[in-house]
Amino acid sequence: MAIIRWILGRIILVLDFLTRPRGIKRAPEQQAVLDAQTARMALYQYAACPFCVKVRRAMRRQSLKIETRDAKKQSGFGQELLEQGGQLKVPCLRIENDNGEVQWMYESSDIVRYLDSVAAV
Ligand SMILES: N[C@@H](CCC(=O)N[C@@H](CS)C(=O)NCC(=O)O)C(=O)O
């Protein structure tokens, strides 16, 4: 079972690589405003999780620079996600607002919708 999961994961990564979205081009000032906004976000994810791939592709499509944190391979991030977010489930977007308050957003569709709304401003 683990080997099948591993093979499927590699297939997902190859397909993602081959069909990678280009990324929207913006005026530098507009991109800088967005970069400042997304600097306070982090995506907790696994490399070959299809739901995470979906969110990473949305980030790429919208040219959003968001730090990715591997909750499986990078030590500490899985624990952080569980303790602070409430579930060890990916993808999860950590959003810190101007007051330092943190929101943990689960569900790939909600995250993509949120990122599209951020990029639309
Ligand atoms: N409906 C969720 C599904 C996410 C999901 O199932 N993620 C898997 C990894 S591919 C996971 O974290 N499973 C661990 C768990 O559910 O506890 C979404 O669209 O984000």
The ligand as an SDF file (V2000), in Angstrom:
LIG
                    3D

 20 19  0  0  0  0  0  0  0  0999 V2000
  -10.8370   18.0110    2.0920 N   0  0  0  0  0  0  0  0  0  0  0  0
   -9.4600   18.2750    2.4100 C   0  0  0  0  0  0  0  0  0  0  0  0
   -8.6740   16.9870    2.3000 C   0  0  0  0  0  0  0  0  0  0  0  0
   -7.2590   17.1220    2.8410 C   0  0  0  0  0  0  0  0  0  0  0  0
   -6.6170   15.7770    3.1100 C   0  0  0  0  0  0  0  0  0  0  0  0
   -7.2650   14.7280    3.0990 O   0  0  0  0  0  0  0  0  0  0  0  0
   -5.3190   15.8150    3.3710 N   0  0  0  0  0  0  0  0  0  0  0  0
   -4.6080   14.6190    3.7360 C   0  0  0  0  0  0  0  0  0  0  0  0
   -3.2490   14.5550    3.0400 C   0  0  0  0  0  0  0  0  0  0  0  0
   -3.4320   14.3410    1.3010 S   0  0  0  0  0  0  0  0  0  0  0  0
   -4.3540   14.6720    5.2290 C   0  0  0  0  0  0  0  0  0  0  0  0
   -3.8130   15.6310    5.7320 O   0  0  0  0  0  0  0  0  0  0  0  0
   -4.7820   13.6250    5.9260 N   0  0  0  0  0  0  0  0  0  0  0  0
   -4.5420   13.5550    7.3340 C   0  0  0  0  0  0  0  0  0  0  0  0
   -5.8020   13.5810    8.0880 C   0  0  0  0  0  0  0  0  0  0  0  0
   -6.8680   13.7260    7.4790 O   0  0  0  0  0  0  0  0  0  0  0  0
   -5.7210   13.4600    9.3010 O   0  0  0  0  0  0  0  0  0  0  0  0
   -8.9340   19.3690    1.4950 C   0  0  0  0  0  0  0  0  0  0  0  0
   -9.4710   19.5440    0.3960 O   0  0  0  0  0  0  0  0  0  0  0  0
   -7.9900   20.0850    1.9020 O   0  0  0  0  0  0  0  0  0  0  0  0
  1  2  1  0
  2  3  1  0
  2 18  1  0
  3  4  1  0
  4  5  1  0
  5  6  2  0
  5  7  1  0
  7  8  1  0
  8  9  1  0
  8 11  1  0
  9 10  1  0
 11 12  2  0
 11 13  1  0
 13 14  1  0
 14 15  1  0
 15 16  2  0
 15 17  1  0
 18 19  2  0
 18 20  1  0
M  END
$$$$
